[in-house]
Amino acid sequence: MKPTLAHARLLELVSYDPDTGVFTNRISRAKRALAGAVCGAPNKLGYIDIRIEGLRVLAHRLAWFYVYGEWPRHEIDHIDGDPTNNRIANLRDVPHAHNQQNVKLRGSATTGLPGAYRVGSRFKAMISVGGKTRHIGYFDTAEAAHAAYVAAKRAAHPGFVDRMAV
């Protein structure tokens, strides 16, 4: 559901710094929303919630609306995985499937690197695509297995961003 906040009204009420991702009040809107004060607070998931005109809006969606003048068509993905980093350069409007491909990867228990698993003295790279596990190959180092995994992930999942490289 898209909030019913007009873009012109948003620009009257708050200011957004695209380099920091921070919203501030242009005018005093309430006792706790004074002019010049930073807007919003983290919710239980770590995303910044902003109350404006009786609506509760996630700051990353509000940033998109502020900059582009229209609400995002899909989900807003934080490229670096940090839900508090609402710099416009860190946000992208992507379908749910792409956003899910960019979730934070857990490293394997044996190497600490996603997609790389110790097998004896070597390292195996594997990836899941469409619910099926694919064997990529065996490598001499965990780093090489992880690099092969990242290459395969980029090819199989167009929404993937290697957050270890960001």
BELDA-V76148 format. One record per residue. RES is the residue in one letter. PSI is psi in whole degrees, -180 to 180 (* if undefined). Layout:
# BELDA-V76148
[[RES;PSI] [RES;PSI]]
This chain:
# BELDA-V76148
[[M;132] [K;132] [P;157] [T;42] [L;127] [A;143] [H;-43] [A;-39] [R;-40] [L;-45] [L;-30] [E;-36] [L;-40] [V;162] [S;145] [Y;132] [D;108] [P;-20] [D;-26] [T;-22] [G;15] [V;136] [F;141] [T;154] [N;132] [R;-35] [I;161] [S;125] [R;-19] [A;176] [K;-36] [R;10] [A;67] [L;155] [A;133] [G;-13] [A;149] [V;137] [C;146] [G;168] [A;152] [P;141] [N;-173] [K;-27] [L;-2] [G;-5] [Y;152] [I;122] [D;137] [I;131] [R;126] [I;127] [E;39] [G;3] [L;150] [R;117] [V;139] [L;134] [A;-35] [H;-34] [R;-38] [L;-37] [A;-43] [W;-46] [F;-43] [Y;-48] [V;-44] [Y;-9] [G;8] [E;150] [W;149] [P;145] [R;-28] [H;-143] [E;150] [I;122] [D;132] [H;109] [I;-42] [D;-1] [G;-1] [D;110] [P;-9] [T;-8] [N;92] [N;26] [R;138] [I;-32] [A;-17] [N;0] [L;143] [R;144] [D;109] [V;153] [P;158] [H;-43] [A;-40] [H;-40] [N;-39] [Q;-27] [Q;-13] [N;18] [V;157] [K;127] [L;140] [R;142] [G;156] [S;156] [A;-26] [T;-24] [T;-22] [G;0] [L;131] [P;136] [G;-5] [A;126] [Y;136] [R;133] [V;99] [G;-124] [S;1] [R;-179] [F;133] [K;139] [A;133] [M;156] [I;150] [S;129] [V;123] [G;32] [G;2] [K;139] [T;131] [R;133] [H;129] [I;-44] [G;178] [Y;145] [F;159] [D;-25] [T;156] [A;-36] [E;-40] [A;-40] [A;-42] [H;-42] [A;-40] [A;-39] [Y;-47] [V;-43] [A;-43] [A;-37] [K;-43] [R;-41] [A;-38] [A;-28] [H;98] [P;-19] [G;-2] [F;135] [V;126] [D;101] [R;-18] [M;-22] [A;-14] [V;*]]
